[in-house]
Amino acid sequence: MATAEEIAQRDAEDSIEQVISRYNTELQSGLTTAAAEHKLKEDGPNELYKPPKPTLLMLFIMQLLGFIIILLIIAAVASMTVNATGSKRDDPLSYTTGIAIFVIVILNAGIAAWTEHKAGDALEALSKMTQAAIYVIRDGKEVQITTSTVVRGDIVVLGTGDVVPADMRLAEAEDLKVSEMALTGEPDDVSKTWKLKPKKEGEPEKLTPEVCVFSGCNVTNGKGRGVVTATGMGTRIGRIAQLIAGEEGPKKKCYCLPDTSANQTPLQRNLEQLGAKIGILAIVVCVLVFIIGVILDRKDLDNLDSPSALYMVLIAVTLAVAAIPEGIPLCVTISLSIGCSDMVNQHVLVRKLAAVETLGSASVICSDKTGTLTEGKMTMVNMWAAGVSYDVGGKGFDPTVGKITKSDGGADATRDMAVRSTLLSGVLCSNTTLEKVKDPDTGEEKWEPRGNSSEAPIVVAARKVGHNEKVSEDYPRVIEIPFSSSRKMMLTVSDVSGRSTVCEDGMPLPSGTKYMAVCKGAPNFIVDLCEERMMPDGSVSKMTDAAKAEVLKVVDEYSMKALRVLAVAVRPMKELPFDTNDDEISTDQKFSALRQNLRLLGLVASIDPDRDGVKDSVLAARGAGIRVVMITGDYLKTAIAIAKNVQILQPQDDEATAAVDC
C-alpha cells in the first residue's frame, strides 16, 4: 500500500484530470452532499489531533502539583504525624495547623479547577459557533462550509486572505501566491500555478510542488480552485505535528497528566521559583535546627522522658510550617478569581485564571480597521466623475433605495455619461455579487453582497443606475490581475468587441476597440499612472500635473470625512500587448504592460461607520495605560480621519509622527 508521501508525490506529478478522477469528483459540480457525508464518516473531521479535554478531577489534581503546594502538603502531613505520635495526640486542637493547611490547599485547587472547567465548556461551545469557513463546490453550487467538514475530493475556492483548509492540487490559479513559512520557514510568498511544467536542466529543486497548496498556509494574493487530496493528520502540516509530538505523544506529568509547564505565565513561574527557594531554605534551616537540638540534647519540658530526637522533629516541622507561606497560593487564586469574575461580567470568557495576569500585562493593542474598529458595511455616499461631484442616496445594500444626484443643485444623474461609465467600469473590475436572501431568523428578504466589502458599494450603486447582474455575461472577462498590497490595485481586461460606447449613454470607445482594461484601487497610485482623463461630454483631455493635483485634492477632501476612496481608470485597446498563450509571461509583466496610458474616469467614496462602543473601549484602554494602534491598508488621510473619530489620534498628537504611511 502506498505511503502518504508517495500518494502526495503522485498527486503532484499526475495531470489534474487524473487527480480529479482518482478522487471521484468533478471540477465544475464538485462532490454530492451524500458523497461528502460518506467521506467525512470515513476519514473523520479535517482537524489536527487535539488531546482530550481534562476532566474536573484531573484539573483539580493538576492544581496540586505546584512546588509550593507540594511543600504545604508535606508540611501538613508532617505536622499531623508528629502530633499524632506526641503526648498531645488526644487533643483535637493539636491538629489545627495541619487541617488548616489542607483546607487552604483544597480550597485553592478547587477554585482554580472549577473556573478552568466552566470556562473550558464555554469556550468549546463558542469554538463550535465560530469555526473557520471556506467556499467549496457541492452539488454544482458554491457553498460555504466549516473547514472541519472539508473532505478529500472537495473542490475548494480560494481567494486572497483565505487559509488553505487542506492539502490541495490546483486546477485553476490566477496570480496565486501563498505563504509557506509554517512549512518551509521561507518568509517570501510562493507563486503557484495549475499547469505542470517540465523541470529545466540546472533548475534548483523547489521546496514544495508549485501545483499544490498545503493546509494552514495563507493565501496572500490572487485566487484559485483545486481538489482536496489530504485532510486532518494526513496533510503535510499534520505529519509535521505528528513528528513534533513524537511516538510517545504529548508530554505528560506524573505519567498521566498533561504537562503545561511550557505555558506558564511570569506570575506562575515566579511563584514556583519563590516556593522552591523558600522550601529549600526552610528544609536547610530545619535540618540545622534538628541537628543542633539533638547535639545539645534539647527535651520537651512537659515530658522530660521523651527522646530528644522526637522533640526536635516536632520543633523542625513546626518551624517549616511557619516558614512556608501557605497564604500565597490562596491569595493569588482569589485575586485572579475576582479579576476573572469582573471580566465575565463584561462578557469575556477566561479559560485559565492565569490569563487574567497575562491580559493585565498588555501594554499595546494593535487592531485592524475594517470590520474591527468599523462595522465593515460600506455604503457609497459620494462620487466624482469627469470633474463633477455627485451624492449617492440610500443606506445599506438595497439598490432600490436612493438615487444618484449632482452635489450642485441635486439634479438626477442616473443617465449622466460619467456616472454610468465609472460605475460600469468599476463593476467590470469587481468580483462581488449582490443577491436577495431570506433572513433565517425573521424570514424577511434582504439584499446581501457576496465578496469583497470594498466592492459592494460599487455594485449597489451600479444597480441604482440600471447596470444589472448580467454585466459579467455581456462583457466577458479575458484577464484578471487580483488586488495585492504591493500593487495597491486590481486590474481586469474585458471583451468589448462591437461596442461604440462603454455602455448605454456611456463614454464613446475609439473605433476598432476590442478590449478594455480597467484599474480599480488606491487613488494616488492610479492617478500617477493616468495619461489622460474623461471630460463631462465624453471627450478626452491630457492629464497634466495640475489636473492630477486637482484630483488628489478631491481625494483628500473625501478622505478627511473618513470616506474610503477608490479610483477607476480604463484603457481601450485594439489588441492585447502580449500573447495570452505565452506561459513565460509573468503576472507582473502582464500588469506592467496593461497599466500603461490609463484614462481616469472617476472616484467613488464610501463610508464605513464606526462600530458602537469602540471609542469608549479606546478611552478605557488608554486609561489603563494601554496604547492602541490602528493598522490598515487605507489611504493615509482616511486612516487619520477614522483614528480621530475613535479617539486613537488625539488633538495634541502630531500627525506627521503618529500616522505613518509604510
N, C-alpha and C positions, 0 to 999 in steps of 0.2 A: 504493500500500500504506500502511496506517495506521501512524503512528509509535507508539513505546512510550507516549508521553504521551497520544495520542489513544485508544489501547486502554485505558489506565488510567482515563481520564475516562469512557469508555463503561461500563466495569465498575462505576464508582461511581454512575452515573446510571440504569442499567437495573435492572429488578426482579431479585431473587435467582433467580427461576425462569429468567429469560433468561440470566443468568450461568452457572448450573448447566448449562443446555442447551448453551451456547456451548463449554463445556469438556468436554462428553460425559461427565458424571459423574452420580451420584445422591447426594442428601443422606444417605439412610439406609444405603445399601450402599457408597458410595464407588466408587473405581476397582477394577477387577480387577487381580490381580497382573501378568498379562500386559500389560495396557494401561499400567500404571505402568512396567514394564521398557522397553516400547517408547518411552514419552515420555522416560525417563531417557537412553536412547541418542540420542534426537532432540535433546534440549535440553542434555544434559550435566549434571554434578553441580550441586547447589544450593550453590555456593560463589562467593565473590568471587575475582577474579583474584589469583593468587599468582605472584610472579616465580619463574622456575625455580631450583631448588636449585643453588648454586655448586659446581663440581667441585673436587676436591682441588687441581688445578693453579691454578684461579682463586683459591682460598683462599690458596695459597702466594704468588701474585703480589700479592694484596691486602696481605699482611703486609709487603711490600717497599716500600709506598707511604707509610709514615710519614716525616715530615720528617727525624727524626734518623737513620733507616735510610738515606734517600737521601744524607744528608751523609756517612755512613760509606762508602757505595758509591763516592761521588765521591772521597773521600779515598783509598780503597784503590786505585781506578783511577789516580788521580794519582800515588800513591806508586810503583806498579809501572811507570808510564810513565816517570817521571823516572829511576828506577833502570835501566830498560831503555835509556835514552839516555845514561846516565852512564858513568864509567870502570869501574864495577864491574858492568857488565851481565852478565858471565860468572860472577859469584859468586852461587850459589843463595841464600846467606844474606841477600843484599841485598833479596830479595823477601819476607822473612819477615813483615814488618809488614802488607803488603797481603794476603798469603794468610791471615794470622791474622784480619784484619777480615772477609774474605769467609767464612771458616769460621764466625765468630760470627754473622754476618748470616744465613747459610743455616740454621744450627742453630736460631736463634731463630725464623725464619719456619717451619721445618719442624715444630717442636714445637707452635706455635700452630695451624698449619693442620691438622695431624693430629688434635689434640684437638677442634677445632671440627667436623671432618669426621665423626669417630666419634660425637660427641655428637649431631650433626645426624641421622645414621642412626637412632640410638636414639630420639630424640625423635619422628622421623617415624613410626616403628613404634608408639610409645606413643600418639601422637595418633590413629592409626587405631583403637586399642583403646578410647580414651576420648572418642570423638566425642559431641557433644550429641545427645540423643534427644528425640523428640516422639511423641505418640499421634496416629494417623490411622485413618480408617475404610477398610479394604480388604477386598473380598470379603464385605462385610456384618459384619465383625468389627473391634473396636477393637484395634489392634496398635501396638507401639512400634517405631519405625524411627529410624535416624540422620537428622539434618536434611539431610545432603548428598544423601540419596536421595529427598527430597520433590520432587514434580513438579507441574506445572500440572494442575489438576483434582482433586488430592488434597483430601479432607475432613479438616481438621486440628481436633483437640480442644484447646482452650486452657484453662489454669487459672492461678490465682494463682502467681506465681513463674516461669512459663514465659517463654522468649524466643521471640517470633514468628519462625518459621523462614523465612517468605517473605511476599511481599505477598499479602493475602487480602481477599476480600469476605465480610463476616459474614452467616451465615444464622441464627445464634442468639446472643443476648448477655444475660447476667444480671448486672447491676451491673458490667459490664466496664469497666475503666479500664486505660490503658496509658501508659507514659512515652515521650513522643516527643521527648525532649531531643536525641537524636542527630540527628533530622531538622530540628526547628524551633528548637531552643535554648530552648524554653519549659520551665521547671522543674516546672510544675504537671501532675499527671496529667490525661489527657484521657478523658472518658466516651465510650463507643462504644455503638452500637445497631445492630440489624439492619434496622430499619424506615426506609424512605425517607420523609423529611419535606419537604414543600414549604417553600421558603425564604420567611420572612416579610418583609414590607416594612420596611426600615430595619435588618434584622438584619445584623451585620457578617459579612464573608466569613471562613470558617474556614480555618485553615492546611492542614488535611487533611480529607478526607471522613470524616464520623462513622460511616459504614457500612463503612469499610475499616481494616484494621490493616496495619502495614508491618514488613518484615524488620528484625530487630535491636532492636525495641522490647520492653521488659519489660512483662509483664502484672502490674500492681500490685494488682489487685483483681478479684474476680468470676471468671466463666468464660464461655466462648463456643465457637462452632463456625463454621467458614467454609470456603470453597473457595479454593484457591490459584490466583492469577491471574498471578503472575510469580515467577521463581526466579533465583538467581545474579546475574549482572551486569544482568539485566533488571529487577531490583527498584529501588525508589526509592533505597535506600541504595547499590545497585550503580552507578546513574547518577551519584550524588554522588561515589563513589570514582573513577569514570572522569573526572569533571570535575577533581577534585583532582590526579589523575595527569597530566592534560593530554594533548594529542595526541601528545607526544613520549614518553609513558610514564614509567616510573620514572627518577629521576635516575641518571646514570652518572658514573663517574670514569674519566678517560682514555678516554672514548668507548665503553668495553666492560665495565667492572667496576661492580658496584653501589656507589653512594655511601652509606656507612654513617656518615658524619661526624656526622649528627644523633643517632646512638645511642651516641656515645662516653661513657664514664664519666668522672668527675672525674680519676681517675688517668691515663687516656689523654690527656685534654685537657691536663693539667699537663705530661705528658711531651712532648707536641707543642710546647707553649709553651716548655718548657725547651730542647728541641732547636733551636727557632727562635732563641732568644736566644743560645745557645752558638754556633750556626752563624754567625749574623750577626756576633757579636763576634769569632769566630775568623777569619772572612774579612777583617774590617776590620783586625785586628791583622796578619794575614799580608800583606795588601796594603801596609800601612805598613812592615813589616819588609822586604819586597821593594824598595819604593821607596827606603828609606833605604840598604839594602845596595847597590843599583845606584849611587846617588849617591856613596856612599863607596868604590865600586869594590872590594867585597869579593870575594876569589877563593878557590878551593879550594887550600889549602896543599899538598896532594898532587899537584895538577895545575894549576900556575900558568898554563898556556897556555889553559885552558878559559875561555869568556866569563864575565864576572861575572854576567850576567843568568841564565844557565843554573844557576849555582851557587846564586843567591838563590831561584830557583824551587824547587830541591830543599830549601833551608832552610825556605821558606814552607810547602811541602807537609808537611814533617816536623813543623813546628810545628802545622799544622792537625790532623794525625793525632793528635798528642799532646793537643791541646786538646779534641777531641771524645771524650766518654766512651763508648767502644764497649761497655763492660761493662754499661751501664744496661739496654738492652733485654733482654739475655740474663738478667740478674739478676732483672728484673721477671717475665719469662716463666717462669723456673724457679720463682720463689716462688709465682706463681699456679698453676703446674702441680702443685706439691706440695699446695697447698690444694685443687685440683680432685681430685687423687688421693685425698686424705683424705675428700672428700665422696662420691666414687664408692664408697669402702669402706663408707660409711653409706647406700648405695643411693640417692644423689641424682644425678640427671642434670644435667650442666652443659654447656650448648650453647656458650657462649663463655667463654674464660678470664677476661675482664674481669668476668663475672658474680660471680666469687668476691669481687672487691673490692666490688661493689655490695652483696652479701649481708653482707659484713663491716662495711658502714656502717650496717646496720639497727640502730635503737635501740628500736623499738616493734613488737610483733606484735599485731595485732587479729584475734581469732578468734571465729567463731560457736560456739554451744554444741552444739545438737542435731546429731548426726552428725559433728561435728568433735572436740570435747572428749569427747563421749559417743558411744555406739555407734549412736544413732538407732533403737534397737529397744526401744520402750517396752512395759512389761508392767504391768498393773494389779495392785497389791498390797493396796490398801485402798480402801474407800468408806464414805461417811457418808450415810445417808438417813433422813429423818424423825426425826432426833435419835439414831439408833442407829449405832454403828460396826461395820464388817464387815471381815473379812480375805478376800482373794481368792487362792486357791491356784493352782498351776500355774506354768509357765515358758514363755516364747516365745509363739507364736501358735496352739498346738494347743488348741482348745476342749474336747477330750475329756479333757484332763489337769487335775486340780484342781477345786475347787468353792468356793462362797462360804459362809462361816460367820460367825457372830456373834463379834466380838472378845471379848466377855464370855461365856465358857462354851464356845465352839466349836460351838454348835448349828447344824445345817444350815439355811441361809437361802435355799435355792433358791426356795421358794414364798412368801417374805416379800413383802408388798404393796409396801413401799417400795423394795426391791431391784428387783423386776420392773418397777415403774413408772419408776424412774430410768433403768434400762438401756435399756428400750424407747424412752423419750423421747430418750435420747442417740443411739440408732441412727437415729431419725427425723430427727435433726439432723446426720447424717453422710453422707458420700459414699463412704466406704471400704467395700470388699467383701472377703470372705475366701473363699479357694478353695484346693483341693488341687492342687498342681502337681508334676510329676516333675522331680527334680534331674537336669540333663543329665549331670553328672559321675558320680554314684553310681547313678542310676536309681531312687532311693527317692522315694516320695511324701511331700510335706511341706506344711503349711499356710502360706500366704503371703498377706499383705494387699496390696491394691492401692489406693493412695490416700494420704491424709494420715497420717503416722506417729502423730500425737497422737490420731487417731480409732480407730486399730487396737485399742488396749486395750479400748475400749468395745464394739466389735463382737465381740471374742473373749469378753469377759465376758458379753455378752448371749446368745451361743450357749450358754454354760455353764448358763444358767437356762432354755433352751428357745426363745429367740427366733431363728427360723431366717432363711434368706436371702430368704424371701418377704414379709418385713415391708414392703418398699417397694411391693409389689403390693397388700397388704392395707390399706395406709394411703397412698393416692395423694397425692403432694406437689402442693400448689397454688401455693405461693410459696417461693422461696429467696432469702435475702439472705446472700451469702457472707461469710466472716470478713474483716475488714480491720484493719489496725494501728490505725486511729483508733477503730473501734467496739469492738475487743477481744472480739468475739463473733460467732457465726454464728446466724442465725435462719431457721427454716423454718415453714411452715404446712401441716398435713396434713389430709385429709378423714377425719373420724371419725364420719360420719353413721351413725345407727342403733346406736351403741355406748353401753352404760350404764357401762362401765369402760374405762380406758385399754387394758387387755389382760386376759387371763385371770388372775384373782387380783390384779388391779391396782387402782389408785386409782379410786374412783367419779367419773363425769362428771356435771355438772349436767344436768337434763332439757332436751332440745332442743338439746344441743351438736352443732354441725355441723363445726366446725373446731377444731384445737388448734395454737396457736403454741408452738414450742419454742426456747428460747435456750440455747446452749452456749458457754462461754467463760471469761474471766477472772473468778474468784470475787468479787473486790472490786467489779467493775463490775456483775455480775449481782445480787449481794446488795443493792446500793444501789438497784436497780430493783424489787425484790420488795416487794409489799404484804402478802403472806401466805405461809404455809408449810404443807406437809403434815405431819400427825402420824402416829404409827405405826399408828393404826386407820383411816387414810384420811380423817379429818376435817381441817378447815382451821382454822388459828388466825392471828391478826394478826401480822405481822412487826414487832415492836417494836424499839426501839433496843437493848434488852437481848438480844433474840433475834439481831439482826444481829451484836452483839459476840460472842455465843456461837459463831455460825457462823464468823466470822473467826478466832476463837481456834483452832478445829479446823483451819482452812486454814493458820494459822501453824505448828501442830504438825506437820502433814504436810510443809509446805514446809521446815521445819528438818531434816527427814530426807532432804532432796534429792529429794522427790517432786514431780512436776508435777501440779498440782491444777486440775481443771475443774469448774465449777458447771453444773447442769442445772435449768432452770426452765421452767414451762409456763403457758399461758393458754388455758383453754377458752373458745370463742366460739360464739354462735348465728349471728352474721353477721360478715362481714369489715367493718372500719371504713372501707372505701373501695371504690370501683368498680374492679375489676381490669382493666376495659377502657379505663379513662381513661389515655391515654398521657402526659398532662400531669403526672401524679403521679410525682415522682422517687423513686428508691430510698431516699434518706434520709428522705423524707416517709413512705413506707411503713413504714420501720423505726421511726420515732418513734411512729407510730400503733399498731404491733403490740406494742411492748415495754412497754406500759402494764399495770399491775395484774398483774404476774407472780407466780406461785406457785412458791416454791423446793421442789424435790423432793430434791436431794441433791448430794453432791460425789463425784468419782471421782479417785483419786490413783494415778499410775503412776510407775514408776522407769525411768530411762534410764541404764544403767550407764556408768561412766567407761570411756573407751577405754583399752586397755592401752598403757602407755608414756607417757601424757600427763603424768602427774605428774613423771616423770624428765625429760621434754622441757622442762617449765616451769622446773624447777630448773636444768637446763643453760643455758637461755636467761638466767635471772636471773644465773647465774654468769658469763655473757659480757657482763653489763651491759645486757641487753635486757629491757625491760618488757613483760609480757604482759597484754593487756586482753581480757576476755570481753564480747562484745556479744550480747544475747539479748532476746527479747520475753517471757520468762517472768516469773512473779510474782517480786518482788524477793527475798523470803526464800528461794525455791527457787534463784535465781541465786546468792545468797550461800552457800548450803549446797554447791552444786556447786563454786563457786570455792574454797571451803575444802578440799574433797576433793582437788582437783587442784593445790593449793598456790598458786593465783593470789592468793588472800587469805591472808595470814599472821596468826598470832595477835596480833602487835603492831599490825596495821593497824586504823585507826579506820573501822568500817563506815559511819558517818554520812557520811564524805567519800570512802571508797574504793569504795562501792557506791551508785550513783546511779540513781534511777528517773526516766527522762526522759519 
